[in-house]
Amino acid sequence: MFTRMSLVALQALVLAGCAASSGSPPLTAASLPSTRTQSILMQPDACDKTKSFGTSNRGGSFTLPTCAGWTGTITYPGKTQIHGRRWKVISSVSNNFGVPPPASGTAIFYVSMFILQAGFMQSSESDTITSRMLDSSHTYSLMVYNFLFDDQCSNTPCPPWTTNIGSPAPGQHSITFPSPLSEADSQAAPLIWQFTQN
């Protein structure tokens, strides 16, 4: 039976064989990734895969599917009218959802969230997004497409909900921001979250 260490050693031997056969310099201990990096690389990636999460009218939260090092926690308000009971959530670093590119900056992460119908109450809930790509030298924005109604919308159809979510603290890689789900309605269309580096 293989142990974790023997699997890592086997991977190193296979990589070394491949490098030698391709004419590349031989693999050395110094060129192997650290144990922490190996652990991250061995984790299954959930980019572009649909995950389901149960919901409750009392409110709650769920963790985004991990994608290329991105993760986060989405919180939705209590006293919520939800029909369908399950979020179908996709994380992606590609625009597979047909939303336009941002007017400025670079789109770096997307989340698609679908529930049959939901009406969220006004709340002070917050969400958190985490990635090594988030850096204190940049600011970041969020646009959410396809709300039926939201707290920025006075006439339907609603334009994308937009906010500046700020920057992580120096040396940190997480941003916490007010939830766009506060005082918003969704119906029969996935909510597409587009995170942009400014």
N, C-alpha and C positions, 0 to 999 in steps of 0.2 A: 504493500500500500504506500503510495507516495505521500510524503509530508509536504507542507508548504515550502520548506527550504529546499527539498529535493526537486520540487517543480520549478522553483526559481533557478536552481543549478542546471536543470535540464533545458530550460529556456535559454540560458546563457550559452550552453553548448551548441544548441541549434543555431542561435544567432551567430556564434563564432564560426560554425561551419558554413553558413550562408555567406558571411563576410569574406571568408577565405576563398570560397569558390567564385565570388564575384570580383576578386582582385582588390577588394577594399582592405584597409589596414586591419590587422587582427584585433579582436575585441579584448579589452583588458578590464580588470576590476574597476579601474578609474573611469572607464567609458560606460559602465553599466549605470542605469538610473538608480537613484537612492531607493531604499526599501519603501519609503513613503510614496514616491512616484510610482514604483511598481504596484503598490496597493491601489492607487488611483487608476492605473492603466488596466488592472485586472477587473475593476468593477464594470458590470454590464452597463452600456450606454443606452439611455431610453429616448434619444432624439427621434422625433417623428413617429413615436409609437403612442397609441391611444391608451391612456390609463383612466380607470373609473374610480370615483370617490363618492361614497354615500353622503347625503346632505340631510340637514335637519332644519325645521322651522325655528328652532331655538338658536340657530347660528352655529358657527364652528370654524374650523380651519383645515387645510390640507397642505401637504408638501408637494411642490411641483416635481414632475419626473426629472431626474438628473439628466442633463444634456451637455456634453462637451465641457464639463466643469461648472455649468450653471445649475443653480437650484434656488429655491425660495419657499416662502410660506404665504399662502393666500388666506385671508380671514374674511368671512362674510357675516353680516350683521344678524342678530337675533330678530324675532318678530317678523320673519321673512316669509312671504308667500311663495312657496316653491312647488311646481308641478313637474314631476319626472323623477325627483329624488336622487338622481345621480349626475354628477359632473363628468363629462368626458373631456379630458385634458391632454393636450399635446404640447411638448416643449420642442423648440427648434432653433437652430442658428441660421436657417434659410427661410426666405419668404416663400413658403409653400401655400400661402393663404390668400394670395391675390390682392393684398392691400398695396397702396401706392408707396413709393419710397418717401422718406421724410423730406420736407422742403429744404432743410439744412441738416448737417450732421450725417452720421452713418448709423443705419439700423444694425444692431448687434445681437439681438435676441428677440424671439417671438414666443408667445403663448396663445394657444387656441383653447377656449373654454366653451363647452356647449352644455346647456341644460334646456329642457323643453320650454319652460317658462318660469320666470322668477321676478318678483317685485321686492327690492331690498329697501329697508327702512333707513332713514338718516342715522348715521352712527359716527363714532370717532375711532373705528377700527383702523388698523394699519397693516400693511403688507411689507415683506422683506424680500429682497432679491440679492443673491450672492454669486460672485464669480471673481476669479483672479483677474479678469479683464477690466473690472471696475477699479478705477484708479483715482486718487484724490486730485490729480492734475487736470481732470476733466469734469464737466458737469453732464448730467444725464436727464433725458426727457422720456415721458411715457405717453403714447397715444393708444386709446382703446376704441376700436371700431365696432359698430353694429349695435350699440345700445338703442333700445326702443325709446327710452327716455333717460336723462341723467340730470345731475344738478347744474350742468352748464348749458342745458338745452332749453330754449324757449319755443322753438317751432320744429315740428317734425317734417321731414326726416332729420334726425340729429346729426350734426357734424361729429367727427371723432372727438372724444373726450381727451383733453390734453393737459399735462402738467409738467413742470420742471421738478424732478425728484431730487435734485442736488448732487452731492458728491459723497463718497465714503470718507470717513475720517482718515488722516494720514496713517499709512501702514495697515489699514483695514480694507476689506473688499466686499462690504455689505452696505446696502442702502435701505432704510426703512422710510416708508412714505404713506400718506393717507390713502385708504382704499378707494379706488374708483367705483366700487360697488355700492358705496353709501348713497342712498336716495337715487337708485337707478333701477331700470327695468330692462330685462332681456326677454326676447321671444323669438323662437324658431330660427335663430341665426347665431352662429358661434361668435363669441366675443373674441376679437383678435387684439392681443396686447403687443405693441411694438415698442421695444426699448431702444433708444437712440443715444449715441455718444456725441456730444456737441463739441 
